[in-house]
Every structure is written in C-alpha cells, then in structure tokens.
Amino acid sequence: MCRRYNRTADKQTITEYFHSAVASDEPLPPGYNIAPGTTQPVIRQARDTFVRELVSMRWGLISFGSSGPDPKRSTFNARCENLEKSNLWRTPLHKHRCLVPMSGFYEWRKTNKALFRFTLRDQPLYALAGLWDAWKNPSSGPPRPPTSWKRLSAPARSFIIGNLLDALH
C-alpha cells in the first residue's frame, strides 16, 4: 500500500483539471514526498451546492465519533474489500467520498529498501478514491477541523503491477 505520494500540480492546475471550485484562499503548493499526517488538497462535493470543491484535509482519517487520532490504528489507507465490515469506514463510504489528486506514488522494496516511483505515462495528474470525515471534538461541541481523509486501495489488477508490488513486499 502506498505510504507516500507526490503531486506536482498547484491549486490552480488542480481546480482547472478537475473542474472544481476553491473552498479557501490557503496556498496549496506542489508536494514531492507527501506523508500521512500532513494536510493535503482533496476534492469533495460541497454540502449546500453539490459542486466539486477543493479543500485541505489531514491525511489519516479521524472519524466523527472518535475521541481523537489513535496512534495504534493505521487510518491513512483502507482496503476496498473491508470497507463495509468496519464502523470506522461505513458512514464515510456512503456519505463522504473524495478524490485525492496526485502525480505518482512510491513503493519500497523491503529487502534492500530500493525506492520505486509509479506514474501514468501520459497523465501528469490523476486522482485516487478517498473517504473523508469531520471529527467532532467531544469537549468543543460542533464538528470543526480537522477534517481528514484516507486513500482507498484495492488489489493490483494488472499482471505486471501486481507481480511487481508483490515482489517489493
């Protein structure tokens, strides 16, 4: 599973490419070694207008009803085949989907820690599926930032990519 990715596009390029509005004036520069726990742009559907909007969210899902980030649980990736089985992901799956813009992702070979970067040949920008939620801090009342997201993953379907990723792990 991808634990790092890169995004060479800035805010304007992302909004033009995905035909989305910008929800804030916050700068969103490109990122070349994006890690879980950082704030990154995602595209979601606006609640009131139902148009696509580009917003910043923390990578690592903190669910609405949780007491806060749990360092014992990995919440930055979710396997598609397990989404309906977990209470953590069930509500976001049906109500809070998003797109995660990226230019490529990284995988490491376990044996010698060699780094491999995967991109699409003719697409400098694409998106992966994600889920988001707004955490309600029990001590502060109504839902407020941080809103957070997680990337969805599925088994590799391509014979070449599947075998390569298996060999890396």
C-alpha positions in Angstrom: 0.0 0.0 0.0 1.2 3.5 -0.9 2.6 5.3 2.2 3.9 8.3 0.2 2.9 10.1 -3.0 3.8 13.2 -4.9 1.7 15.9 -6.5 3.4 18.3 -9.0 0.3 20.4 -9.6 -0.6 23.6 -7.7 -4.0 24.7 -6.6 -4.9 26.4 -9.9 -3.9 23.4 -12.0 -5.9 21.0 -9.8 -9.1 23.2 -9.9 -8.9 23.5 -13.7 -8.2 19.8 -14.3 -11.0 18.6 -12.1 -13.4 21.4 -12.8 -13.8 22.3 -9.1 -14.2 25.4 -7.0 -11.7 26.5 -4.4 -13.1 26.5 -0.9 -10.3 28.6 0.8 -7.5 31.0 0.0 -5.0 28.8 1.6 -1.9 28.1 -0.6 -1.5 24.6 -1.8 2.0 24.2 -3.3 3.1 21.0 -5.0 4.4 18.2 -2.8 7.1 15.7 -3.6 7.2 13.4 -0.6 3.7 13.6 0.9 3.4 11.5 4.1 0.4 10.6 6.3 -0.4 13.2 8.9 0.1 16.1 6.5 -2.6 18.5 5.3 -3.2 17.9 1.6 -5.8 19.0 -1.1 -8.8 16.8 -1.8 -11.9 17.3 -4.0 -15.2 16.6 -2.4 -18.8 17.5 -3.1 -20.0 20.7 -1.3 -22.9 20.1 1.1 -25.0 23.1 0.1 -24.3 23.5 -3.6 -23.3 19.9 -4.6 -20.5 21.2 -6.8 -16.9 19.9 -6.6 -14.7 21.9 -4.2 -11.0 21.7 -3.5 -10.4 21.7 0.3 -7.4 20.9 2.5 -7.7 17.9 4.9 -5.4 15.9 7.1 -4.2 12.6 5.6 -5.3 10.0 8.2 -9.0 9.5 8.9 -10.3 10.7 12.3 -13.9 9.5 12.4 -16.7 11.8 13.6 -17.4 9.9 16.8 -13.8 9.0 17.9 -12.0 10.6 20.8 -9.2 11.8 18.5 -6.3 10.4 16.5 -5.4 6.9 17.5 -1.7 6.1 17.0 -2.3 2.4 17.3 -4.6 2.3 14.2 -3.4 2.9 10.7 -6.1 5.2 9.2 -4.4 6.6 6.1 -5.3 3.7 3.8 -8.3 1.4 3.6 -8.7 -1.8 1.7 -11.8 -1.7 -0.5 -12.8 -5.3 0.3 -13.0 -4.4 4.1 -15.0 -1.1 3.9 -18.4 -2.5 4.8 -17.0 -4.5 7.7 -15.7 -1.6 9.7 -17.8 1.0 11.6 -14.9 3.5 11.1 -15.4 3.5 7.3 -19.0 2.6 6.8 -20.5 6.1 7.1 -17.8 7.9 5.1 -18.2 5.2 2.4 -21.8 6.1 1.9 -21.8 9.9 2.6 -18.2 11.3 2.4 -16.3 10.3 -0.7 -13.5 12.4 -2.2 -10.8 12.4 -4.9 -7.1 12.7 -3.9 -5.1 14.5 -6.7 -1.7 13.1 -7.3 1.1 12.7 -9.9 2.6 9.5 -8.7 3.1 7.2 -5.7 6.1 5.5 -4.1 6.7 1.9 -3.0 9.9 0.5 -1.4 11.4 -3.0 -1.8 11.7 -4.5 1.6 14.9 -6.4 1.0 17.2 -3.5 0.0 14.8 -0.5 0.6 15.1 0.5 -3.1 12.5 3.2 -4.0 10.2 2.9 -7.0 8.0 5.8 -8.2 4.9 4.9 -10.2 3.2 7.4 -12.5 0.9 7.3 -15.5 2.7 7.7 -18.8 0.5 10.4 -20.4 -1.2 11.8 -17.3 0.7 14.3 -15.2 -2.3 14.5 -12.8 -4.9 11.9 -11.8 -6.9 11.1 -8.6 -7.4 8.1 -6.3 -10.6 7.4 -4.4 -10.7 8.5 -0.8 -13.1 8.9 2.1 -13.3 11.9 4.5 -14.9 12.7 7.8 -15.2 15.7 10.1 -14.1 15.0 13.6 -16.2 16.2 16.5 -14.0 17.0 19.4 -16.1 15.8 22.4 -15.0 18.8 24.5 -15.6 21.6 21.9 -19.1 20.8 20.6 -20.0 21.0 16.9 -17.8 19.4 14.2 -14.8 21.6 13.4 -11.5 21.0 11.7 -9.6 18.8 11.4 -11.4 17.2 8.6 -9.4 14.2 7.5 -9.3 11.7 4.6 -7.9 8.3 3.8 -6.9 6.7 0.5 -8.7 3.6 -0.8 -6.7 0.7 -2.1 -7.6 -2.5 -3.9 -5.5 -5.4 -5.1 -3.4 -4.6 -8.2 -5.3 -5.8 -11.3 -2.5 -5.6 -13.8 -0.4 -8.7 -14.1 2.8 -6.6 -14.3 2.0 -4.2 -11.5 0.6 -6.9 -9.3 3.7 -9.1 -9.6 6.0 -6.1 -9.2 4.2 -4.9 -6.0 4.2 -8.5 -4.6 7.9 -8.7 -5.3 8.5 -5.4 -3.5 6.8 -6.6 -0.4 
